[in-house]
Amino acid sequence: MSVHKEVKKVTTHQLQEMKRRGEKISMLTAYDYTMAKIIDHAGIDVILVGDSASNVMAGHETTLPITLDQMIYHASSVVRAVDRALVVVDLPFGSYQGNSKEALTSAIKIMKESGGHAVKLEGGREIKDSIERILSAGIPVMGHLGLTPQSIYKFGTYTVRAKEEEEAKRLLEDAKILEESGCFALVLEKIPAKLAEQVAKSITIPVIGIGAGGGVDGQVLVTHDMLGMTHEFSPRFLRRYLSLYESMSNAFQQYIKDVKSKDFPNDQEQY
């Protein structure tokens, strides 16, 4: 008789406890059931259903085109696979900026229709109202500062943010505003490691970095990048744990060869 071990779910409270005791938080992206199941089973703390699905799954150049309903489709697929991880869903571009009522409607729709556990919004003081409104409905919010891909056209480039003192000061202030607004955690993307460490030390909520050095409370990468499924994208912060692009290409080529040469299927592979 197999004893079903009760899986202890990761909660926002646990992430804050992890920060307190100095345990680093691991976070990866997932957009579909199969991948999410593997990642969750491996023991990841947080799964981000990122609007990076716009690039990775749909082939768009930016994260801007992905819609709320598409995010819900991806998030639902992920939630069905997950037993343990905290599932955070990105609110897509245009579903919360400049309108806190719309932000709340979007967040409620995501939570209701996908079963996700929290939402993530990009920006600082300018979205404070939206964050507070979403939190008033009991929906946990993760913040996102530094390089905010949804603002790509404003900055015009994906280069490192907050190198100048003025922007660094503003970022630090924004992090404190997000903490005061009630965010349970914060993603910092592509900012100098020194600044990121300073932010992590100055607020009590967990800070998860991507290209923000090792002085933060956790790390996030896009799964397809760290598995080496994407091969044209090589930022400095990316560590490739596999080279799946090559392995998969080889497998596909071998399959084509075996079909063409009538090697597949063999006698054992048919009824």
C-alpha positions as CSV (number, residue, x, y, z in Angstrom):
1,M,0.0,0.0,0.0
2,S,1.5,3.3,-1.0
3,V,1.2,6.1,1.6
4,H,0.2,9.3,-0.1
5,K,2.5,11.9,1.3
6,E,0.7,15.2,2.0
7,V,2.3,17.8,-0.1
8,K,3.0,21.1,1.8
9,K,2.0,24.0,-0.4
10,V,4.3,27.0,-0.7
11,T,2.5,30.1,0.6
12,T,3.3,33.8,0.4
13,H,3.9,33.6,4.2
14,Q,6.4,30.8,3.8
15,L,8.4,32.9,1.2
16,Q,8.7,35.7,3.8
17,E,9.8,33.2,6.4
18,M,12.4,31.9,3.9
19,K,13.8,35.4,3.6
20,R,13.9,35.8,7.4
21,R,16.0,32.7,7.9
22,G,18.2,33.4,4.8
23,E,16.9,30.5,2.6
24,K,17.0,31.4,-1.0
25,I,13.8,31.2,-3.1
26,S,13.8,29.4,-6.4
27,M,11.4,30.5,-9.2
28,L,11.0,29.4,-12.8
29,T,8.5,30.1,-15.6
30,A,5.9,27.7,-17.0
31,Y,3.2,28.1,-19.5
32,D,1.8,24.6,-20.0
33,Y,0.8,21.5,-18.0
34,T,3.6,19.1,-19.0
35,M,6.4,21.5,-18.2
36,A,4.7,22.8,-15.0
37,K,4.3,19.2,-13.7
38,I,8.0,18.5,-14.1
39,I,9.1,21.8,-12.5
40,D,6.7,21.4,-9.6
41,H,7.8,17.8,-9.0
42,A,11.4,18.9,-8.9
43,G,10.6,21.0,-5.9
44,I,10.6,24.6,-7.2
45,D,9.2,27.2,-4.7
46,V,7.4,29.6,-7.1
47,I,6.2,29.1,-10.7
48,L,5.7,32.3,-12.7
49,V,3.2,32.1,-15.5
50,G,5.0,35.0,-17.2
51,D,3.8,37.3,-20.0
52,S,7.1,36.1,-21.5
53,A,4.7,33.4,-23.0
54,S,4.2,36.2,-25.5
55,N,7.8,35.7,-26.7
56,V,8.4,32.0,-25.8
57,M,5.1,30.4,-26.8
58,A,3.6,32.8,-29.3
59,G,6.7,34.2,-31.0
60,H,6.0,37.9,-30.5
61,E,8.8,40.3,-30.3
62,T,7.6,41.9,-27.1
63,T,5.4,40.9,-24.2
64,L,2.8,43.5,-25.2
65,P,0.5,41.6,-27.5
66,I,-0.5,38.8,-25.1
67,T,-4.1,39.2,-23.8
68,L,-5.7,38.5,-20.5
69,D,-7.6,35.5,-21.8
70,Q,-4.4,34.0,-23.2
71,M,-2.7,34.5,-19.8
72,I,-5.7,32.7,-18.2
73,Y,-5.3,29.8,-20.7
74,H,-1.6,29.4,-19.8
75,A,-2.2,29.8,-16.1
76,S,-5.1,27.3,-16.0
77,S,-2.8,24.8,-17.7
78,V,-0.1,25.3,-15.2
79,V,-2.4,25.3,-12.1
80,R,-3.8,21.8,-13.1
81,A,-0.2,20.4,-12.9
82,V,0.9,22.0,-9.6
83,D,0.8,20.4,-6.2
84,R,3.3,22.4,-4.3
85,A,4.6,25.6,-5.9
86,L,3.1,29.0,-5.5
87,V,1.7,30.0,-8.9
88,V,2.1,33.7,-9.7
89,V,0.4,35.0,-12.9
90,D,1.5,38.1,-14.8
91,L,-1.2,40.7,-15.4
92,P,-0.6,41.5,-19.1
93,F,0.1,44.9,-20.6
94,G,-3.0,47.1,-20.8
95,S,-5.0,45.1,-18.2
96,Y,-4.1,47.3,-15.2
97,Q,-2.1,50.4,-16.1
98,G,-3.7,53.8,-15.4
99,N,-7.0,52.3,-14.2
100,S,-7.2,50.7,-10.8
101,K,-10.8,49.5,-11.4
102,E,-9.7,47.7,-14.5
103,A,-6.7,46.3,-12.6
104,L,-9.0,44.8,-10.0
105,T,-11.3,43.3,-12.6
106,S,-8.4,41.7,-14.5
107,A,-6.9,40.3,-11.3
108,I,-10.2,38.8,-10.2
109,K,-10.7,37.3,-13.6
110,I,-7.3,35.7,-13.5
111,M,-7.8,34.3,-10.0
112,K,-11.3,33.0,-10.7
113,E,-10.8,31.5,-14.1
114,S,-7.2,30.1,-13.7
115,G,-7.0,29.2,-10.1
116,G,-3.6,30.9,-9.8
117,H,-2.5,32.0,-6.3
118,A,-1.2,35.5,-6.9
119,V,-0.7,38.2,-9.6
120,K,2.4,40.1,-10.7
121,L,2.4,43.8,-11.9
122,E,5.2,45.8,-13.3
123,G,5.9,49.3,-12.0
124,G,6.3,51.4,-8.9
125,R,4.5,54.4,-7.5
126,E,2.4,54.9,-10.7
127,I,0.5,51.6,-10.0
128,K,0.2,52.0,-6.2
129,D,-3.6,52.4,-6.5
130,S,-4.0,49.3,-8.6
131,I,-2.0,47.3,-6.2
132,E,-4.0,48.5,-3.2
133,R,-7.3,47.8,-4.9
134,I,-6.3,44.3,-5.9
135,L,-5.1,43.6,-2.3
136,S,-8.3,44.9,-0.9
137,A,-10.0,42.0,-2.8
138,G,-7.7,39.5,-0.9
139,I,-5.5,38.8,-4.0
140,P,-1.7,38.6,-3.2
141,V,0.4,40.9,-5.4
142,M,4.1,40.5,-6.4
143,G,5.8,43.6,-7.7
144,H,8.3,44.0,-10.5
145,L,10.9,46.8,-10.8
146,G,14.0,47.5,-12.9
147,L,13.8,46.4,-16.5
148,T,10.0,46.2,-17.0
149,P,9.5,44.6,-20.4
150,Q,6.0,46.0,-20.8
151,S,7.5,49.5,-20.9
152,I,10.0,48.5,-23.7
153,Y,8.9,51.3,-26.0
154,K,9.3,53.9,-23.3
155,F,12.9,52.9,-22.7
156,G,13.5,51.7,-26.2
157,T,16.0,49.1,-25.1
158,Y,16.4,46.0,-22.9
159,T,19.7,47.3,-21.3
160,V,20.5,47.3,-17.6
161,R,18.3,49.8,-15.7
162,A,19.1,52.1,-12.8
163,K,22.8,52.7,-13.4
164,E,22.3,56.4,-12.9
165,E,22.0,57.6,-9.4
166,E,18.7,59.3,-9.9
167,E,17.0,56.2,-11.3
168,A,18.6,54.1,-8.6
169,K,17.2,56.3,-5.9
170,R,13.8,56.2,-7.5
171,L,13.9,52.4,-7.7
172,L,14.8,52.1,-4.0
173,E,11.9,54.4,-3.1
174,D,9.6,52.4,-5.4
175,A,10.6,49.2,-3.7
176,K,9.6,50.7,-0.3
177,I,6.3,52.0,-1.8
178,L,5.5,48.5,-3.0
179,E,6.3,47.0,0.4
180,E,4.1,49.6,2.1
181,S,1.3,49.0,-0.4
182,G,1.3,45.3,0.7
183,C,3.1,43.4,-2.0
184,F,4.3,40.0,-0.6
185,A,7.4,40.0,-2.8
186,L,9.3,41.8,-5.6
187,V,11.1,40.9,-8.8
188,L,14.1,43.0,-9.8
189,E,15.1,42.6,-13.4
190,K,18.5,43.5,-14.9
191,I,19.8,46.1,-12.4
192,P,23.3,46.4,-10.9
193,A,24.0,43.7,-8.3
194,K,25.0,46.3,-5.6
195,L,21.7,48.2,-5.9
196,A,19.7,45.0,-5.9
197,E,21.4,43.9,-2.7
198,Q,20.7,47.3,-1.2
199,V,17.0,47.0,-2.1
200,A,16.8,43.4,-0.6
201,K,18.4,44.7,2.7
202,S,16.2,47.7,3.0
203,I,12.8,46.0,2.7
204,T,11.4,43.0,4.6
205,I,9.6,41.3,1.7
206,P,11.5,38.8,-0.5
207,V,13.3,40.2,-3.5
208,I,13.7,37.8,-6.4
209,G,16.3,38.7,-9.0
210,I,16.8,38.0,-12.7
211,G,20.1,39.6,-13.8
212,A,20.2,41.3,-10.4
213,G,23.2,39.5,-8.8
214,G,23.4,37.1,-5.8
215,G,22.6,39.6,-3.0
216,V,18.8,39.2,-3.3
217,D,16.5,36.6,-1.7
218,G,15.9,34.4,-4.7
219,Q,16.3,33.9,-8.4
220,V,14.1,33.5,-11.4
221,L,14.9,32.4,-15.0
222,V,12.8,31.7,-18.0
223,T,12.7,27.9,-18.2
224,H,13.1,27.7,-21.9
225,D,16.2,29.8,-21.7
226,M,17.9,27.8,-18.8
227,L,17.1,24.5,-20.6
228,G,18.8,25.9,-23.7
229,M,15.7,25.5,-25.9
230,T,16.2,29.0,-27.0
231,H,19.6,29.5,-28.5
232,E,19.7,33.0,-29.9
233,F,19.3,34.7,-26.6
234,S,22.4,34.8,-24.4
235,P,22.3,37.6,-21.7
236,R,25.1,37.6,-19.2
237,F,22.7,36.6,-16.4
238,L,21.6,33.3,-18.1
239,R,23.1,30.0,-17.0
240,R,22.2,27.2,-19.3
241,Y,21.6,23.9,-17.5
242,L,21.0,21.9,-20.6
243,S,21.4,22.4,-24.4
244,L,18.1,21.1,-25.4
245,Y,18.1,22.9,-28.7
246,E,20.8,20.6,-30.0
247,S,19.5,17.4,-28.3
248,M,16.0,18.0,-29.6
249,S,17.2,18.8,-33.2
250,N,19.2,15.6,-33.2
251,A,16.3,13.6,-32.0
252,F,14.0,15.1,-34.7
253,Q,16.5,14.5,-37.4
254,Q,17.0,10.9,-36.3
255,Y,13.3,10.3,-36.4
256,I,13.0,11.8,-39.9
257,K,15.8,9.5,-41.0
258,D,14.2,6.4,-39.4
259,V,10.8,7.1,-41.1
260,K,12.4,7.8,-44.5
261,S,14.6,4.6,-44.3
262,K,11.6,2.5,-43.1
263,D,13.5,1.7,-39.9
264,F,10.6,3.1,-37.8
265,P,8.4,1.4,-36.8
266,N,10.2,-2.0,-36.5
267,D,8.6,-5.4,-35.8
268,Q,8.3,-4.7,-32.0
269,E,6.7,-1.3,-32.6
270,Q,3.6,-2.5,-34.3
271,Y,0.5,-4.6,-33.4
